[in-house]
Amino acid sequence: MASYRLDKVREMLLRELTDIVPRLRDPRIGFVTIMDVEVTRDMRRATMYISVVGDDDAKQEATEALEKALGYIRREIAKRITLRHVP
């Protein structure tokens, strides 16, 4: 039963992240694709797997920009998804 809920939360996070990330206004985030999201069993942490088009410098800059925007991304997810703890 827990795996069904984990899958559902993972799909919701994936859907929302694919909508939120392209709307970020940071120019360092070029062509970033959200590949997958992994949620822990207690649903307190989530890992976002991305794919970046470009060379190593572009990948590094996009990763740094996404890490800097994590607070904004998390806040947007909290507005869109009703969960006890937003991962």
N, C-alpha and C positions, 0 to 999 in steps of 0.2 A: 504494500500500500504506500509506503514511503517513496518507493521509486517512481510511482505514478506522479506524485506531487513534485518530486525533484525534476522530473522530465517536463512537467507543466511550467514550473518556475523557470527552468532553463530556456524553454521556448519563448516565454514571455520576455525574459531578459534579452535574448537574442533578437527578438523582433523590435524591442524598444531601442536597443543599442544601434541596430542598423538604421534606425530613424534619427537618433540623436547625434551620432558621430559625424555624419556628413554635414550637419548644420553648424558645426563648430566653426568659428570665424578665424581660427589660427591658420595663417598661410603655410606653416610647417606641416600641417596635416594635408597631404596631397591626396593621392589615391589610396585610401585605407579601406580595406574590406574586413568586416567582422566575420571570421571563419567559424568560430564556435565559442560557446560559453560553458564553463564547468562550474558546478555549484557543489559546495560541500554538503555533507549529510545534514548538518544542523542549519543550513541555509543562511549562515552568517558571512560567508566569504564566497566570492565568485571570481573566477579567472577568465579573462577575455583573451581569446586568441585572434590575432590580427594578421593580415597580409598587406604588405606595403609594396607598391610598384615603384621601382627606382633603385638607385645604387645604395651602398652601405650608409653613406652620409644621410640620405633621405630617410632611410629606415630608422637611423638613430634619432634624427630630428623629430620624426613623427612619433616615435616612442616617448621621447621627452615631453612633447607637446601633450600627448594623451595622459601622461602621468601628472602633468600640471593641471589638466582639466578634470581630474578624477572627482574632485569635490562638486563641480558643476554637473558632471554626468550622474553622479550618485543622487544629487538633489532632483534632477529631472526624472530619474527612475522612481524616486519616492513619490513624486507628484502623479506619475502615471500608473504605478502598480501599488496596490494596497498589500503590504506585507508587514509583519511585526518588526523584523529587522531587515533593512535594505542592505544587500551584500555589496 
